[in-house]
Amino acid sequence: MEGPCNILITGATDGIGLLLAKSYAARGHRVLATGRRALDDHRTYFGVERIVYLQADQQEPVRAAKLIAETAQKLGWENIDVAILNAAIGWAGSPDQEPARSVQNQIAINLTAPVCIAAEIAPWLFAQKGKLVLIGSTAVKGQGSFATYAATKAGLDGLARSLRAEWRGRAAVQIIHPGPTQTDMHKKAGMSVGLARRLFMRPKRVVAAIERAVRSRSKRVVVTRSYAFFASKSKEGRL
Ligand SMILES: NC(=O)c1ccc[n+]([C@@H]2O[C@H](COP(=O)([O-])OP(=O)(O)OC[C@H]3O[C@@H](n4cnc5c(N)ncnc54)[C@H](OP(=O)(O)O)[C@@H]3O)[C@@H](O)[C@H]2O)c1
């Protein structure tokens, strides 16, 4: 397959999603970027042509999923080559202190929304054997201070395995689990990481690693420091 791809990226207003959207658009692909916030002028915000922005708050998963499908329709997209479901939030602290609202929001945004979005966009993915990419976390194996967040990522891992079986022959399904990365996610989750942040991976490297993983046929990729390092050295391939 030649030419630009149609790429959906959720949570594309900050961190990893923002860099991914800019990177794919800069290489000529058409990007539908979604996020929680309203943007007055998305062209200035992204600074790259070929990005269409849709405000789709995943705190309302069913509505967000329908908005995404409607927008793909309005854009005249006949297929989606790659859908990267990346939007997520965390809450840091002791599980017995976590407000119920925070538990509900993380489950809605990190897990229910990807389930709903995957279902809504399935026809576009099936149209030309596209690829669904779920962004998990190494917290999938369980992580202190991030119990609910880790549970949502474990849920995504299960979703990936189930959809892979359901969609066999129609679309590929991949899950990518990055390790700690220098974005503002921890701060937004209420955690001060201090000097430990220096040990986190650089977002550009993680984005290169995600792009490399998307090009690969791997079903499940854990983004370690060495994977990210070697990924940043190679950019061959259509995507
Ligand atoms: N950073 C890490 O250490 C790390 C490690 C492992 C995995 N990950 C995963 O990597 C992915 C990206 O994380 P990041 O570090 O780039 O985080 P980030 O900088 O906080 O970006 C998260 C993105 O999701 C969006 N988002 C939040 N709530 C939303 C909602 N209700 N509806 C729609 N979009 C919403 C954010 O929008 P706003 O800008 O409006 O908040 C932002 O665009 C996530 O899945 C995360 O779990 C991150």
The ligand as an ORCA input file, in Angstrom:
! r2SCAN-3c Opt
* xyz 0 1
  N       4.114      9.255     30.980
  C       4.378      8.040     31.417
  O       5.229      7.833     32.305
  C       3.645      6.856     30.833
  C       4.135      5.571     31.139
  C       3.472      4.465     30.621
  C       2.365      4.637     29.826
  N       1.911      5.893     29.540
  C       0.717      5.994     28.716
  O       0.988      6.762     27.567
  C      -0.203      7.421     27.143
  C       0.065      8.905     26.990
  O       0.470      9.420     28.259
  P       1.271     10.791     28.406
  O       2.388     10.532     29.311
  O       1.509     11.384     27.069
  O       0.199     11.648     29.211
  P      -0.282     13.170     29.035
  O       0.869     14.023     28.631
  O      -1.029     13.519     30.259
  O      -1.274     13.092     27.783
  C      -2.499     12.395     27.910
  C      -3.427     12.839     26.804
  O      -4.737     12.263     27.067
  C      -5.691     13.323     27.089
  N      -6.847     13.093     27.920
  C      -6.918     13.109     29.273
  N      -8.186     12.969     29.668
  C      -8.939     12.868     28.548
  C     -10.323     12.751     28.306
  N     -11.207     12.756     29.300
  N     -10.756     12.678     27.033
  C      -9.875     12.730     26.007
  N      -8.552     12.877     26.171
  C      -8.090     12.941     27.432
  C      -4.896     14.506     27.597
  O      -5.602     15.704     27.391
  P      -5.242     17.013     28.254
  O      -3.996     17.521     27.636
  O      -6.403     17.916     28.021
  O      -5.066     16.587     29.676
  C      -3.628     14.363     26.793
  O      -3.803     14.794     25.471
  C      -1.259      7.093     28.184
  O      -2.032      6.014     27.757
  C      -0.433      6.696     29.388
  O      -1.149      5.831     30.252
  C       2.538      7.001     30.023
*
